[in-house]
Amino acid sequence: MVLAAACGGDDDDDKDKTPAAGGTTPAAQTPTQQQDVKKYDTGASDTEIKIGGVYPFSGPAAAYGTIGKAVEAYFKMVNEQGGINGRKITFITKDDQYSPDKTVQAVRELVEQEKVLFVFNTLGTPPNTAIWDYLNQQKIPHLFVATGASKWGADPKSHPWTMGWQPDYQSESAIYVEWLAKEKPNAKVAILYQNDDYGKDYVEGFKKALGAKASQVIVKEATYATTDASVNAQVAQLKESGADTFFLVATPKFATQALVAATQIGWKPTILLNSVSQSIPSVLDPAAQQGADLSNIITTFYIKDPGDPQWANDPAIKAYKDFMAKYYPSGNVNDGFNVYGYAVAQTLVEVLKNAGNNLTRENILKQATSLKDLRIDVLLPGILINTSPVDSATPDYYPIQAEQLAKYNPSAKKWDLFGEVIDISKKK
């Protein structure tokens, strides 16, 4: 897919007309005098900013493909409203089917043939792991990857051109452990996880948070591969362990299968569902249609759930829904993956605005790593985006470091937030 909508008019005249405008700090929108000097790297010009992205539009993780479509739609809106400092965004996406080998091929095409300025929001831990050495060697920004793997921010000096966006998986796991300590101190936990860097990262964080208690608390682990037909056999093994708590670390297709399988064999544990599969339209609705018991599921949130009635009159969610109606009408407005795409695209737009006319790769990275108290208005109240570069006293490549627990309400078909927003930087 290629997005290259025509742009017209001056960005300063139009920026307040976008739904995104209400969610950013004024200071974040003012380029410095130095940035007004025009400087370009490959992929940028007086009229264009060329960006590449890779998503699983097909394959075992195809539910995430809608993120790429939402991002594409957001950039189309930005272009129609004047672009970024008068330049249009050309967004070129490719389908890697969640296969790292295909990701490598796709990214090389984007860099070497399409000549993009940088790569944005490529999805998945294994796919991004396959390309981060290449992009860092080429000194090409690899921004706001769609994965919460802790490694994107753990050692930024080794890979300074790669940055995550969402809260990291290990900190999310620590939040679940903290909740269990308060609510189920004698819990016996069984874990199902995807057998790759993504799944292992969640489990490592869970064990780290448990500390010396890990071997007593975790009574069984099982894995699956993205090529597996189902996870029914693994769920049955986990039930036999006698566990009363199920930590489900799975992407949407397999999360749905696991929820259904647990019900079919009469297993009714407390379920800790990793946030990457909290989508109601993509995971919970299909599971419910197959008879799954969804009465005791806990997850974490950092973005407002567009299907939650508590946000019905929220200006940010209203703006998001207006955006979906106009620019992505075929998308499910209540799918959290779409509001994710909207939010991450909005963040990048602020980075590009800050870059002004200095559209070099070095300056793009500088702006991405210099965000201060940026408020994206579809994030939960109180959550701000902050980053700092590798040459600072405290490098910070974790843009979002706050989450809140939620429990699924099957009768209302929504997530109910509870407790306070938790600063997960303290869980590291």
Secondary structure by P-SEA (a helix, b strand, c coil): cccccccccccccccccccccccccccccccccccccccccccccccbbbbbbbcccccccccaaaaaaaaaaaaaaaaaacccccbbbbbbbbbccccaaaaaaaaaaaccccccccccccccaaaaaacaaaaaaaccccccccccccccccccccccccccccccaaaaaaaaaaaaaccccccbbbbbbcccaaaaaaaaaaaaaaccccccccccccccccccccaaaaaaaaaacccccccccccaaaaaaaaaaaaaaccccccccccccccccccaaaaaaaccccccccccccccccccccccccaaaaaaaaaaaccccccccccaaaaaaaaaaaaaaaaaaaacccccaaaaaaaaacccccccccccccbbbbbbcccccbbbcccccbbbbbbbbccccbbbbccccccccccc
